[in-house]
Amino acid sequence: MARDRDVLPVFLVAAIPVAAVRLGVGFLRFQARRKRGVQSFRATLVQSGMPRNQAARLAQNYHDAGSLRKVLRAAGSR
């Protein structure tokens, strides 16, 4: 029984870095997709005839809507 108790902390110590790396990689993938999406959105707006400055402002708002920091900040304030 004592052996089972010793295995749990070792498992946690081994699993936490793996989870942190996976979370970090997932976050970086999310950021890359978000950036490509915003660039595509801005390019589509300009191609459709919207003035560049207006397209840039709208694309910036689109970018901010997907900000994980802002989403977490809003969730924390509730």
N, CA, C and O of each residue as an XYZ file, in Angstrom:
312
protein
N       0.820     -1.186      0.000
C       0.000      0.000      0.000
C       0.869      1.256      0.000
O       0.529      2.240     -0.657
N       1.982      1.235      0.727
C       2.866      2.389      0.792
C       3.481      2.678     -0.565
O       3.745      3.835     -0.895
N       3.708      1.647     -1.346
C       4.275      1.829     -2.665
C       3.344      2.609     -3.584
O       3.805      3.426     -4.382
N       2.048      2.370     -3.484
C       1.065      3.081     -4.307
C       1.095      4.573     -4.024
O       0.907      5.379     -4.936
N       1.323      4.945     -2.800
C       1.374      6.364     -2.446
C       2.617      7.034     -3.033
O       2.571      8.209     -3.397
N       3.710      6.307     -3.126
C       4.944      6.865     -3.672
C       4.875      7.036     -5.186
O       5.566      7.895     -5.733
N       4.079      6.261     -5.860
C       3.988      6.308     -7.316
C       3.216      7.535     -7.780
O       3.545      8.093     -8.827
N       2.222      7.966     -7.058
C       1.393      9.092     -7.475
C       2.189     10.380     -7.630
O       2.053     11.023     -8.671
N       3.004     10.801     -6.678
C       3.778     12.029     -6.889
C       4.746     11.919     -8.067
O       4.941     12.893     -8.795
N       5.349     10.756     -8.262
C       6.255     10.566     -9.394
C       5.485     10.703    -10.691
O       5.972     11.327    -11.633
N       4.311     10.142    -10.758
C       3.477     10.252    -11.956
C       3.120     11.706    -12.235
O       3.184     12.160    -13.377
N       2.745     12.430    -11.193
C       2.397     13.841    -11.374
C       3.591     14.660    -11.844
O       3.455     15.505    -12.729
N       4.746     14.417    -11.264
C       5.947     15.146    -11.651
C       6.293     14.852    -13.106
O       6.783     15.736    -13.808
N       6.055     13.652    -13.564
C       6.345     13.287    -14.953
C       5.276     13.816    -15.901
O       5.597     14.166    -17.036
N       4.031     13.885    -15.478
C       2.930     14.261    -16.368
C       2.799     15.771    -16.538
O       2.356     16.219    -17.596
N       3.156     16.553    -15.563
C       2.962     18.010    -15.633
C       3.781     18.648    -16.760
O       3.221     19.451    -17.507
N       5.065     18.342    -16.928
C       5.802     18.948    -18.050
C       5.231     18.560    -19.417
O       5.206     19.386    -20.330
N       4.782     17.336    -19.563
C       4.192     16.894    -20.828
C       2.919     17.677    -21.111
O       2.689     18.106    -22.241
N       2.103     17.862    -20.100
C       0.868     18.629    -20.278
C       1.175     20.088    -20.609
O       0.487     20.699    -21.427
N       2.197     20.639    -19.981
C       2.567     22.029    -20.250
C       3.059     22.198    -21.681
O       2.720     23.183    -22.336
N       3.843     21.263    -22.168
C       4.332     21.335    -23.550
C       3.167     21.214    -24.525
O       3.092     21.961    -25.500
N       2.274     20.293    -24.272
C       1.108     20.131    -25.159
C       0.258     21.390    -25.171
O      -0.212     21.814    -26.227
N       0.061     21.981    -24.022
C      -0.719     23.206    -23.935
C      -0.027     24.329    -24.696
O      -0.677     25.085    -25.418
N       1.273     24.437    -24.539
C       2.032     25.464    -25.245
C       1.984     25.298    -26.750
O       1.801     26.274    -27.477
N       2.146     24.080    -27.224
C       2.089     23.812    -28.668
C       0.694     24.101    -29.202
O       0.546     24.689    -30.273
N      -0.306     23.699    -28.475
C      -1.685     23.975    -28.898
C      -1.964     25.463    -28.968
O      -2.634     25.930    -29.889
N      -1.457     26.210    -28.004
C      -1.647     27.653    -28.004
C      -0.940     28.294    -29.191
O      -1.506     29.184    -29.827
N       0.271     27.872    -29.504
C       0.996     28.429    -30.644
C       0.295     28.113    -31.963
O       0.271     28.948    -32.867
N      -0.268     26.930    -32.076
C      -1.050     26.584    -33.280
C      -2.275     27.484    -33.393
O      -2.602     27.967    -34.477
N      -2.946     27.704    -32.277
C      -4.111     28.584    -32.262
C      -3.724     29.986    -32.722
O      -4.424     30.595    -33.531
N      -2.604     30.495    -32.201
C      -2.147     31.833    -32.567
C      -1.834     31.925    -34.063
O      -2.170     32.922    -34.702
N      -1.198     30.905    -34.620
C      -0.855     30.912    -36.044
C      -2.114     30.888    -36.907
O      -2.208     31.623    -37.890
N      -3.069     30.055    -36.546
C      -4.339     29.998    -37.301
C      -5.087     31.322    -37.210
O      -5.660     31.797    -38.191
N      -5.071     31.897    -36.040
C      -5.752     33.176    -35.830
C      -5.116     34.263    -36.696
O      -5.820     35.057    -37.320
N      -3.806     34.296    -36.730
C      -3.100     35.296    -37.526
C      -3.411     35.127    -39.012
O      -3.677     36.108    -39.708
N      -3.378     33.894    -39.495
C      -3.705     33.650    -40.912
C      -5.150     34.015    -41.211
O      -5.449     34.538    -42.285
N      -6.040     33.747    -40.278
C      -7.440     34.088    -40.466
C      -7.665     35.585    -40.562
O      -8.443     36.050    -41.396
N      -6.986     36.340    -39.709
C      -7.115     37.799    -39.720
C      -6.547     38.362    -41.021
O      -7.141     39.259    -41.619
N      -5.408     37.844    -41.459
C      -4.809     38.304    -42.714
C      -5.724     38.017    -43.897
O      -5.888     38.860    -44.778
N      -6.312     36.843    -43.916
C      -7.237     36.474    -44.986
C      -8.478     37.355    -44.954
O      -8.967     37.791    -45.996
N      -8.979     37.612    -43.767
C     -10.158     38.455    -43.600
C      -9.888     39.864    -44.119
O     -10.701     40.432    -44.849
N      -8.734     40.427    -43.735
C      -8.360     41.769    -44.183
C      -8.205     41.808    -45.700
O      -8.685     42.742    -46.344
N      -7.547     40.818    -46.275
C      -7.344     40.771    -47.725
C      -8.673     40.666    -48.468
O      -8.854     41.296    -49.511
N      -9.590     39.885    -47.944
C     -10.910     39.740    -48.575
C     -11.675     41.056    -48.532
O     -12.337     41.423    -49.503
N     -11.590     41.762    -47.417
C     -12.269     43.056    -47.315
C     -11.714     44.048    -48.332
O     -12.476     44.757    -48.990
N     -10.389     44.099    -48.463
C      -9.765     45.031    -49.404
C     -10.111     44.643    -50.837
O     -10.392     45.510    -51.664
N     -10.093     43.345    -51.135
C     -10.442     42.878    -52.485
C     -11.895     43.187    -52.827
O     -12.235     43.368    -53.996
N     -12.736     43.248    -51.827
C     -14.155     43.535    -52.048
C     -14.425     45.018    -52.248
O     -15.546     45.418    -52.560
N     -13.379     45.839    -52.065
C     -13.535     47.258    -52.324
C     -13.584     48.142    -51.097
O     -13.802     49.347    -51.221
N     -13.389     47.585    -49.926
C     -13.402     48.398    -48.713
C     -12.082     49.175    -48.629
O     -11.029     48.624    -48.951
N     -12.119     50.434    -48.207
C     -10.881     51.196    -48.038
C      -9.931     50.496    -47.050
O     -10.375     49.886    -46.078
N      -8.633     50.594    -47.311
C      -7.629     49.886    -46.507
C      -7.681     50.248    -45.020
O      -7.558     49.374    -44.162
N      -7.864     51.534    -44.718
C      -7.869     51.918    -43.299
C      -9.093     51.358    -42.576
O      -9.001     50.953    -41.417
N     -10.221     51.336    -43.249
C     -11.429     50.780    -42.638
C     -11.297     49.258    -42.499
O     -11.705     48.683    -41.490
N     -10.725     48.617    -43.519
C     -10.502     47.169    -43.454
C      -9.534     46.826    -42.327
O      -9.706     45.819    -41.640
N      -8.522     47.662    -42.139
C      -7.552     47.420    -41.068
C      -8.213     47.526    -39.695
O      -7.944     46.711    -38.814
N      -9.075     48.523    -39.510
C      -9.766     48.673    -38.215
C     -10.689     47.490    -37.956
O     -10.736     46.961    -36.846
N     -11.423     47.079    -38.987
C     -12.339     45.948    -38.832
C     -11.564     44.654    -38.567
O     -11.976     43.836    -37.745
N     -10.450     44.476    -39.262
C      -9.625     43.288    -39.043
C      -9.032     43.301    -37.633
O      -8.911     42.249    -37.004
N      -8.663     44.476    -37.134
C      -8.135     44.566    -35.770
C      -9.206     44.178    -34.754
O      -8.907     43.498    -33.772
N     -10.433     44.597    -34.977
C     -11.532     44.194    -34.088
C     -11.766     42.692    -34.151
O     -12.046     42.057    -33.134
N     -11.651     42.125    -35.352
C     -11.784     40.676    -35.534
C     -10.657     39.959    -34.778
O     -10.885     38.931    -34.141
N      -9.464     40.502    -34.855
C      -8.311     39.941    -34.153
C      -8.521     39.993    -32.647
O      -8.248     39.020    -31.943
N      -9.000     41.115    -32.161
C      -9.224     41.276    -30.723
C     -10.326     40.363    -30.199
O     -10.292     39.951    -29.040
N     -11.298     40.044    -31.045
C     -12.395     39.167    -30.616
C     -11.885     37.761    -30.294
O     -12.476     37.058    -29.474
N     -10.804     37.357    -30.929
C     -10.253     36.030    -30.688
C      -9.116     36.019    -29.693
O      -8.418     35.013    -29.571
N      -8.912     37.106    -28.984
C      -7.814     37.204    -28.039
C      -8.104     36.362    -26.805
O      -9.058     36.616    -26.070
N      -7.280     35.376    -26.599
C      -7.463     34.501    -25.447
C      -7.287     35.274    -24.151
O      -7.983     35.010    -23.170
N      -6.371     36.218    -24.138
C      -6.138     37.036    -22.947
C      -7.389     37.814    -22.575
O      -7.765     37.867    -21.404
N      -8.034     38.417    -23.564
C      -9.236     39.203    -23.282
C     -10.402     38.311    -22.857
O     -11.200     38.686    -21.999
N     -10.489     37.136    -23.464
C     -11.557     36.204    -23.094
C     -11.372     35.758    -21.652
O     -12.331     35.720    -20.881
N     -10.138     35.421    -21.285
C      -9.880     34.995    -19.908
C     -10.068     36.123    -18.912
O     -10.556     35.910    -17.803
N      -9.681     37.315    -19.311
C      -9.857     38.486    -18.427
C     -11.356     38.741    -18.189
O     -11.771     39.041    -17.070
N     -12.158     38.618    -19.253
C     -13.597     38.831    -19.124
C     -14.228     37.732    -18.257
O     -15.128     38.002    -17.462
N     -13.750     36.502    -18.417
C     -14.288     35.411    -17.607
C     -13.893     35.562    -16.146
O     -14.656     35.191    -15.254
N     -12.715     36.101    -15.898
C     -12.254     36.278    -14.521
C     -12.955     37.405    -13.796
O     -13.048     37.395    -12.569
N     -13.450     38.377    -14.543
C     -14.103     39.517    -13.911
C     -15.555     39.228    -13.531
O     -16.188     40.021    -12.835
N     -16.064     38.122    -13.977
C     -17.468     37.790    -13.665
C     -17.609     37.147    -12.335
O     -18.721     36.809    -11.927
